[in-house]
Amino acid sequence: MKPPENNVSAWEAAYLRFETREEELRKFLRRLRKLGANGWPKDAEVVEIFCGRGTGLEALRHLGFCRLEGVDLSPALLANYTGPARCVVADCRQLPFPDTSRDLVIVQGGLHHLPKLPDDLEQVVGEVWRVLRPGGRFMVVEPWRTPFLQFVHWVGSFRAARQAWDKLDALETMTELEWDTYEQWLRQPDLVRRCLERHFTVERCHIGWGKLMWLGRKPE
Ligand SMILES: C[S@@+](CC[C@H](N)C(=O)[O-])C[C@H]1O[C@@H](n2cnc3c(N)ncnc32)[C@H](O)[C@@H]1O
């Protein structure tokens, strides 16, 4: 097991050992391409919320985006990011940006950490809607209850499997430590989609392999 990169909590330490930066980067590039990022204007002003250690921002830079900002609540995770994006420590329930000032907001694996559903989700989605320009896009990638996800957690319920595979152990450790919000999120898929769809017009939506991959657009 690798030591944590910084002075981080138990959850942050598990997150940091779940994937290497290279694995994470490949994953983010795949998701961005699947949701159409190659066709988005490269001078778009992009904010990644719940950006963690910032590998999503690195993926955006690889694809040619250069006006990048990140927001996360954890100074310890943000301290691992060394790229050119402007990163801010803040609570995504109150985004530190003016109204209609950004073109694209991205969240990957952040909304399922919100403590109160639907209130916190309404708040974040309302904030994203507020800071986006008309026509701006909101990209969401979050865990979703699918047979694959249930299978992974079933395998992870065996101690021997966790001992044999560090990545699985890191995933199960994160899941245990965030259990209340994670379980609350997975059990209310209709509420989540209704909240997103009330604010945004759906452009793309893929569900599979334990993930929701969703792209919405703020009406012009
Ligand atoms: C699962 S990590 C995802 C990080 C990154 N998006 C990724 O996919 O690797 C969730 C992140 O959400 C952050 N977070 C949790 N609650 C938050 C909040 N209310 N506002 C901002 N960030 C928050 C945590 O610090 C953590 O970095």
The ligand as an SDF file (V2000), in Angstrom:
LIG
                    3D

 27 29  0  0  0  0  0  0  0  0999 V2000
  -14.6490   11.2130   -5.2150 C   0  0  0  0  0  0  0  0  0  0  0  0
  -13.7570   12.7300   -5.0780 S   0  0  0  0  0  0  0  0  0  0  0  0
  -13.7800   13.1550   -6.7740 C   0  0  0  0  0  0  0  0  0  0  0  0
  -12.6130   13.9740   -7.1730 C   0  0  0  0  0  0  0  0  0  0  0  0
  -12.4180   14.0960   -8.6710 C   0  0  0  0  0  0  0  0  0  0  0  0
  -13.5530   14.7420   -9.3210 N   0  0  0  0  0  0  0  0  0  0  0  0
  -12.1850   12.7380   -9.2750 C   0  0  0  0  0  0  0  0  0  0  0  0
  -13.0660   12.2230   -9.9700 O   0  0  0  0  0  0  0  0  0  0  0  0
  -11.1240   12.1730   -9.0460 O   0  0  0  0  0  0  0  0  0  0  0  0
  -14.9290   13.8470   -4.3550 C   0  0  0  0  0  0  0  0  0  0  0  0
  -14.3750   15.2190   -4.0800 C   0  0  0  0  0  0  0  0  0  0  0  0
  -15.4230   16.0700   -3.6470 O   0  0  0  0  0  0  0  0  0  0  0  0
  -14.8850   16.9830   -2.6950 C   0  0  0  0  0  0  0  0  0  0  0  0
  -16.0420   17.5580   -1.9770 N   0  0  0  0  0  0  0  0  0  0  0  0
  -16.9130   16.9240   -1.1560 C   0  0  0  0  0  0  0  0  0  0  0  0
  -17.8820   17.7770   -0.7590 N   0  0  0  0  0  0  0  0  0  0  0  0
  -17.6350   18.9770   -1.3660 C   0  0  0  0  0  0  0  0  0  0  0  0
  -18.2920   20.2370   -1.3840 C   0  0  0  0  0  0  0  0  0  0  0  0
  -19.4170   20.4390   -0.6910 N   0  0  0  0  0  0  0  0  0  0  0  0
  -17.7660   21.2270   -2.1270 N   0  0  0  0  0  0  0  0  0  0  0  0
  -16.6170   21.0230   -2.8270 C   0  0  0  0  0  0  0  0  0  0  0  0
  -15.9540   19.8460   -2.8670 N   0  0  0  0  0  0  0  0  0  0  0  0
  -16.4520   18.8330   -2.1420 C   0  0  0  0  0  0  0  0  0  0  0  0
  -13.9180   16.1370   -1.8960 C   0  0  0  0  0  0  0  0  0  0  0  0
  -12.9460   16.9260   -1.2550 O   0  0  0  0  0  0  0  0  0  0  0  0
  -13.3140   15.2590   -2.9910 C   0  0  0  0  0  0  0  0  0  0  0  0
  -12.1730   15.8290   -3.5520 O   0  0  0  0  0  0  0  0  0  0  0  0
  1  2  1  0
  2  3  1  0
  2 10  1  0
  3  4  1  0
  4  5  1  0
  5  6  1  0
  5  7  1  0
  7  8  2  0
  7  9  1  0
 10 11  1  0
 11 12  1  0
 11 26  1  0
 12 13  1  0
 13 14  1  0
 13 24  1  0
 14 15  1  0
 14 23  1  0
 15 16  2  0
 16 17  1  0
 17 18  1  0
 17 23  2  0
 18 19  1  0
 18 20  2  0
 20 21  1  0
 21 22  2  0
 22 23  1  0
 24 25  1  0
 24 26  1  0
 26 27  1  0
M  CHG  2   2   1   9  -1
M  END
$$$$
